[in-house]
Amino acid sequence: MSQGNMKIVATDSFVLSDAERHEIEHEIGHYPDARAASIEALKIVQKHRGWVPDGAITPVAAMLGIPPPDLEGVATFYSLIFRHPVGRHVVKVCDSISCHLTGYEELRDAFVAALGVRLGETTRDGRFTLLPICCLGACDRGACVMIDDDLHGPVDPAQVKQLLEPYA
Ligand code: FES
């Protein structure tokens, strides 16, 4: 449900920007049921801020016309929505079954060594966050990894440093 031009203000002093509101309203317009725009609305906030703060849930839920806990559930379930600040680039290493069978552990270890962080951590310079992720839908390309929106696979662990170079 669109809220028109009404300013949406939430607790914790969180306010959606005009650009975020306009983009979310536009997205809602694509669906007969605004609830269906939940993931895209969260992605819009993430695009603008790099992650989805807790304070965003209530105003976005208000725009969608759904209870905040429902949107919180979507945000928590969907692994590509980040609920904590992340680095400029997010490296997501697939840890599901096909990639496990085709070298996940070696690939994970190569990223851990190259970045100097463990899974779930961000490099000190804020350049990369390293995360595990469930199946990327590219099981025939395991072991695979997604860096930002780029899918790479199969990735040879020896290629990891080279793979990271373009992501400044
Ligand atoms: S198991 Fe890794 S992409 Fe499907």
py3Dmol code that shows the C-alpha trace and the ligand (Angstrom):
import py3Dmol

protein = """\
ATOM      1  CA  MET A   1       0.000   0.000   0.000  1.00  0.00           C
ATOM      2  CA  SER A   2       1.494   3.313  -1.026  1.00  0.00           C
ATOM      3  CA  GLN A   3       1.665   6.143   1.466  1.00  0.00           C
ATOM      4  CA  GLY A   4       1.863   8.816  -1.233  1.00  0.00           C
ATOM      5  CA  ASN A   5       4.151  11.686  -0.270  1.00  0.00           C
ATOM      6  CA  MET A   6       3.652  11.235   3.447  1.00  0.00           C
ATOM      7  CA  LYS A   7       6.941  11.337   5.292  1.00  0.00           C
ATOM      8  CA  ILE A   8       7.637   8.044   7.005  1.00  0.00           C
ATOM      9  CA  VAL A   9       9.377   8.468  10.342  1.00  0.00           C
ATOM     10  CA  ALA A  10      10.352   5.613  12.596  1.00  0.00           C
ATOM     11  CA  THR A  11      11.914   5.048  15.951  1.00  0.00           C
ATOM     12  CA  ASP A  12      15.676   5.383  16.430  1.00  0.00           C
ATOM     13  CA  SER A  13      15.560   8.583  14.363  1.00  0.00           C
ATOM     14  CA  PHE A  14      15.612   6.527  11.202  1.00  0.00           C
ATOM     15  CA  VAL A  15      14.093   8.286   8.210  1.00  0.00           C
ATOM     16  CA  LEU A  16      13.891   6.891   4.713  1.00  0.00           C
ATOM     17  CA  SER A  17      15.375   9.264   2.190  1.00  0.00           C
ATOM     18  CA  ASP A  18      13.184  10.741  -0.522  1.00  0.00           C
ATOM     19  CA  ALA A  19      15.034   8.629  -3.093  1.00  0.00           C
ATOM     20  CA  GLU A  20      14.422   5.450  -1.105  1.00  0.00           C
ATOM     21  CA  ARG A  21      10.731   6.246  -0.671  1.00  0.00           C
ATOM     22  CA  HIS A  22      10.261   7.047  -4.323  1.00  0.00           C
ATOM     23  CA  GLU A  23      12.016   3.882  -5.457  1.00  0.00           C
ATOM     24  CA  ILE A  24      10.052   1.721  -3.017  1.00  0.00           C
ATOM     25  CA  GLU A  25       6.765   3.304  -4.103  1.00  0.00           C
ATOM     26  CA  HIS A  26       7.704   2.652  -7.712  1.00  0.00           C
ATOM     27  CA  GLU A  27       8.484  -0.988  -6.901  1.00  0.00           C
ATOM     28  CA  ILE A  28       5.204  -1.422  -5.019  1.00  0.00           C
ATOM     29  CA  GLY A  29       3.408  -0.202  -8.131  1.00  0.00           C
ATOM     30  CA  HIS A  30       4.575  -3.317  -9.960  1.00  0.00           C
ATOM     31  CA  TYR A  31       2.540  -5.664  -7.771  1.00  0.00           C
ATOM     32  CA  PRO A  32      -1.163  -6.031  -7.010  1.00  0.00           C
ATOM     33  CA  ASP A  33      -0.173  -6.905  -3.432  1.00  0.00           C
ATOM     34  CA  ALA A  34       2.462  -4.572  -1.968  1.00  0.00           C
ATOM     35  CA  ARG A  35       3.731  -7.404   0.250  1.00  0.00           C
ATOM     36  CA  ALA A  36       5.217  -8.997  -2.864  1.00  0.00           C
ATOM     37  CA  ALA A  37       7.634  -6.064  -3.081  1.00  0.00           C
ATOM     38  CA  SER A  38       9.158  -6.832   0.341  1.00  0.00           C
ATOM     39  CA  ILE A  39      12.509  -8.146  -0.844  1.00  0.00           C
ATOM     40  CA  GLU A  40      12.916  -5.490  -3.510  1.00  0.00           C
ATOM     41  CA  ALA A  41      12.082  -2.771  -0.983  1.00  0.00           C
ATOM     42  CA  LEU A  42      14.762  -4.085   1.368  1.00  0.00           C
ATOM     43  CA  LYS A  43      17.213  -4.259  -1.533  1.00  0.00           C
ATOM     44  CA  ILE A  44      16.535  -0.591  -2.286  1.00  0.00           C
ATOM     45  CA  VAL A  45      17.471   0.383   1.265  1.00  0.00           C
ATOM     46  CA  GLN A  46      20.563  -1.811   1.018  1.00  0.00           C
ATOM     47  CA  LYS A  47      21.553  -0.256  -2.290  1.00  0.00           C
ATOM     48  CA  HIS A  48      21.510   3.198  -0.720  1.00  0.00           C
ATOM     49  CA  ARG A  49      23.075   2.339   2.637  1.00  0.00           C
ATOM     50  CA  GLY A  50      25.083  -0.810   2.047  1.00  0.00           C
ATOM     51  CA  TRP A  51      22.972  -2.724   4.593  1.00  0.00           C
ATOM     52  CA  VAL A  52      19.518  -2.698   6.199  1.00  0.00           C
ATOM     53  CA  PRO A  53      19.533  -1.149   9.691  1.00  0.00           C
ATOM     54  CA  ASP A  54      16.935  -2.245  12.262  1.00  0.00           C
ATOM     55  CA  GLY A  55      15.337   1.187  12.080  1.00  0.00           C
ATOM     56  CA  ALA A  56      14.457   0.691   8.422  1.00  0.00           C
ATOM     57  CA  ILE A  57      12.095  -2.189   9.101  1.00  0.00           C
ATOM     58  CA  THR A  58       9.184  -0.210  10.555  1.00  0.00           C
ATOM     59  CA  PRO A  59       8.982   2.531   7.904  1.00  0.00           C
ATOM     60  CA  VAL A  60       9.431   0.089   5.030  1.00  0.00           C
ATOM     61  CA  ALA A  61       6.785  -2.223   6.517  1.00  0.00           C
ATOM     62  CA  ALA A  62       4.446   0.790   6.801  1.00  0.00           C
ATOM     63  CA  MET A  63       4.916   1.511   3.112  1.00  0.00           C
ATOM     64  CA  LEU A  64       4.166  -2.132   2.292  1.00  0.00           C
ATOM     65  CA  GLY A  65       1.166  -2.177   4.621  1.00  0.00           C
ATOM     66  CA  ILE A  66       2.438  -5.204   6.542  1.00  0.00           C
ATOM     67  CA  PRO A  67       3.379  -5.751  10.197  1.00  0.00           C
ATOM     68  CA  PRO A  68       7.075  -4.997  10.931  1.00  0.00           C
ATOM     69  CA  PRO A  69       7.703  -8.543  12.270  1.00  0.00           C
ATOM     70  CA  ASP A  70       6.643  -9.948   8.884  1.00  0.00           C
ATOM     71  CA  LEU A  71       9.209  -7.794   7.100  1.00  0.00           C
ATOM     72  CA  GLU A  72      11.803  -8.601   9.761  1.00  0.00           C
ATOM     73  CA  GLY A  73      11.215 -12.269   8.979  1.00  0.00           C
ATOM     74  CA  VAL A  74      11.846 -11.685   5.283  1.00  0.00           C
ATOM     75  CA  ALA A  75      14.968  -9.654   6.040  1.00  0.00           C
ATOM     76  CA  THR A  76      16.319 -12.353   8.321  1.00  0.00           C
ATOM     77  CA  PHE A  77      15.509 -15.244   6.017  1.00  0.00           C
ATOM     78  CA  TYR A  78      16.923 -13.760   2.846  1.00  0.00           C
ATOM     79  CA  SER A  79      20.693 -14.137   3.020  1.00  0.00           C
ATOM     80  CA  LEU A  80      21.444 -11.406   0.486  1.00  0.00           C
ATOM     81  CA  ILE A  81      19.950  -8.787   2.789  1.00  0.00           C
ATOM     82  CA  PHE A  82      22.685  -7.619   5.155  1.00  0.00           C
ATOM     83  CA  ARG A  83      21.595  -6.684   8.690  1.00  0.00           C
ATOM     84  CA  HIS A  84      25.004  -5.378   9.747  1.00  0.00           C
ATOM     85  CA  PRO A  85      27.399  -2.988   8.033  1.00  0.00           C
ATOM     86  CA  VAL A  86      29.511  -4.694   5.402  1.00  0.00           C
ATOM     87  CA  GLY A  87      32.588  -3.816   3.391  1.00  0.00           C
ATOM     88  CA  ARG A  88      32.559  -2.111   0.011  1.00  0.00           C
ATOM     89  CA  HIS A  89      32.481  -5.552  -1.577  1.00  0.00           C
ATOM     90  CA  VAL A  90      30.836  -8.693  -0.246  1.00  0.00           C
ATOM     91  CA  VAL A  91      32.382 -12.068  -1.035  1.00  0.00           C
ATOM     92  CA  LYS A  92      29.844 -14.878  -0.648  1.00  0.00           C
ATOM     93  CA  VAL A  93      31.264 -18.387  -0.796  1.00  0.00           C
ATOM     94  CA  CYS A  94      28.698 -21.092  -1.497  1.00  0.00           C
ATOM     95  CA  ASP A  95      28.762 -23.775   1.199  1.00  0.00           C
ATOM     96  CA  SER A  96      25.931 -25.965  -0.082  1.00  0.00           C
ATOM     97  CA  ILE A  97      26.265 -29.589  -1.072  1.00  0.00           C
ATOM     98  CA  SER A  98      27.436 -29.413  -4.694  1.00  0.00           C
ATOM     99  CA  CYS A  99      30.086 -26.832  -3.896  1.00  0.00           C
ATOM    100  CA  HIS A 100      31.123 -28.850  -0.845  1.00  0.00           C
ATOM    101  CA  LEU A 101      31.810 -31.745  -3.185  1.00  0.00           C
ATOM    102  CA  THR A 102      33.771 -29.600  -5.612  1.00  0.00           C
ATOM    103  CA  GLY A 103      36.147 -27.823  -3.257  1.00  0.00           C
ATOM    104  CA  TYR A 104      34.253 -25.427  -0.965  1.00  0.00           C
ATOM    105  CA  GLU A 105      36.613 -25.913   1.969  1.00  0.00           C
ATOM    106  CA  GLU A 106      39.750 -25.220  -0.068  1.00  0.00           C
ATOM    107  CA  LEU A 107      38.118 -22.197  -1.671  1.00  0.00           C
ATOM    108  CA  ARG A 108      36.924 -20.838   1.686  1.00  0.00           C
ATOM    109  CA  ASP A 109      40.395 -21.287   3.142  1.00  0.00           C
ATOM    110  CA  ALA A 110      41.943 -19.475   0.173  1.00  0.00           C
ATOM    111  CA  PHE A 111      39.659 -16.466   0.740  1.00  0.00           C
ATOM    112  CA  VAL A 112      40.319 -16.535   4.478  1.00  0.00           C
ATOM    113  CA  ALA A 113      44.059 -16.497   3.783  1.00  0.00           C
ATOM    114  CA  ALA A 114      43.901 -13.849   1.055  1.00  0.00           C
ATOM    115  CA  LEU A 115      41.701 -11.479   3.062  1.00  0.00           C
ATOM    116  CA  GLY A 116      43.053 -12.181   6.544  1.00  0.00           C
ATOM    117  CA  VAL A 117      39.549 -12.497   7.991  1.00  0.00           C
ATOM    118  CA  ARG A 118      37.260 -15.319   9.007  1.00  0.00           C
ATOM    119  CA  LEU A 119      33.772 -15.948   7.658  1.00  0.00           C
ATOM    120  CA  GLY A 120      31.446 -13.195   8.811  1.00  0.00           C
ATOM    121  CA  GLU A 121      34.224 -10.629   9.170  1.00  0.00           C
ATOM    122  CA  THR A 122      35.227  -7.495   7.289  1.00  0.00           C
ATOM    123  CA  THR A 123      38.772  -6.547   6.367  1.00  0.00           C
ATOM    124  CA  ARG A 124      40.283  -3.683   8.377  1.00  0.00           C
ATOM    125  CA  ASP A 125      40.332  -1.400   5.360  1.00  0.00           C
ATOM    126  CA  GLY A 126      36.589  -1.969   4.854  1.00  0.00           C
ATOM    127  CA  ARG A 127      37.176  -3.337   1.397  1.00  0.00           C
ATOM    128  CA  PHE A 128      35.732  -6.843   1.738  1.00  0.00           C
ATOM    129  CA  THR A 129      33.276  -8.771   3.880  1.00  0.00           C
ATOM    130  CA  LEU A 130      33.524 -12.566   3.664  1.00  0.00           C
ATOM    131  CA  LEU A 131      30.318 -14.543   4.108  1.00  0.00           C
ATOM    132  CA  PRO A 132      29.093 -18.086   3.565  1.00  0.00           C
ATOM    133  CA  ILE A 133      25.962 -18.422   1.508  1.00  0.00           C
ATOM    134  CA  CYS A 134      23.665 -21.270   0.594  1.00  0.00           C
ATOM    135  CA  CYS A 135      23.258 -22.462  -2.973  1.00  0.00           C
ATOM    136  CA  LEU A 136      23.760 -19.734  -5.554  1.00  0.00           C
ATOM    137  CA  GLY A 137      21.880 -21.733  -8.157  1.00  0.00           C
ATOM    138  CA  ALA A 138      25.033 -22.472 -10.127  1.00  0.00           C
ATOM    139  CA  CYS A 139      25.720 -25.987  -8.878  1.00  0.00           C
ATOM    140  CA  ASP A 140      27.329 -26.983 -12.180  1.00  0.00           C
ATOM    141  CA  ARG A 141      29.937 -24.274 -11.622  1.00  0.00           C
ATOM    142  CA  GLY A 142      31.174 -25.292  -8.180  1.00  0.00           C
ATOM    143  CA  ALA A 143      33.064 -24.420  -6.249  1.00  0.00           C
ATOM    144  CA  CYS A 144      31.624 -20.997  -6.815  1.00  0.00           C
ATOM    145  CA  VAL A 145      31.537 -17.600  -5.228  1.00  0.00           C
ATOM    146  CA  MET A 146      29.603 -14.395  -5.718  1.00  0.00           C
ATOM    147  CA  ILE A 147      31.424 -11.095  -5.318  1.00  0.00           C
ATOM    148  CA  ASP A 148      28.841  -8.324  -5.128  1.00  0.00           C
ATOM    149  CA  ASP A 149      26.549  -9.318  -8.024  1.00  0.00           C
ATOM    150  CA  ASP A 150      29.204 -11.199  -9.999  1.00  0.00           C
ATOM    151  CA  LEU A 151      29.094 -14.985 -10.034  1.00  0.00           C
ATOM    152  CA  HIS A 152      32.437 -16.748 -10.456  1.00  0.00           C
ATOM    153  CA  GLY A 153      32.890 -20.463 -10.898  1.00  0.00           C
ATOM    154  CA  PRO A 154      34.364 -22.854 -10.880  1.00  0.00           C
ATOM    155  CA  VAL A 155      37.068 -21.025  -8.964  1.00  0.00           C
ATOM    156  CA  ASP A 156      40.511 -22.518  -8.470  1.00  0.00           C
ATOM    157  CA  PRO A 157      41.738 -21.550  -4.979  1.00  0.00           C
ATOM    158  CA  ALA A 158      45.025 -20.514  -6.584  1.00  0.00           C
ATOM    159  CA  GLN A 159      43.106 -17.818  -8.523  1.00  0.00           C
ATOM    160  CA  VAL A 160      41.585 -16.119  -5.509  1.00  0.00           C
ATOM    161  CA  LYS A 161      44.002 -13.172  -5.219  1.00  0.00           C
ATOM    162  CA  GLN A 162      43.685 -12.462  -8.917  1.00  0.00           C
ATOM    163  CA  LEU A 163      39.912 -12.674  -8.669  1.00  0.00           C
ATOM    164  CA  LEU A 164      39.823 -10.037  -5.922  1.00  0.00           C
ATOM    165  CA  GLU A 165      42.057  -7.500  -7.662  1.00  0.00           C
ATOM    166  CA  PRO A 166      39.394  -5.683  -9.737  1.00  0.00           C
ATOM    167  CA  TYR A 167      37.323  -4.974  -6.614  1.00  0.00           C
ATOM    168  CA  ALA A 168      38.971  -1.815  -5.336  1.00  0.00           C
TER     169      ALA A 168
END
"""
ligand_1 = """\
4
FES
S 25.677 -25.801 -4.242
Fe 26.919 -24.115 -4.739
S 25.824 -23.152 -6.308
Fe 24.530 -24.780 -5.749
"""
view = py3Dmol.view(width=600, height=400)
view.addModel(protein, "pdb")
view.setStyle({"model": 0}, {"cartoon": {"style": "trace"}})
view.addModel(ligand_1, "xyz")
view.setStyle({"model": 1}, {"stick": {}})
view.zoomTo()
view.show()
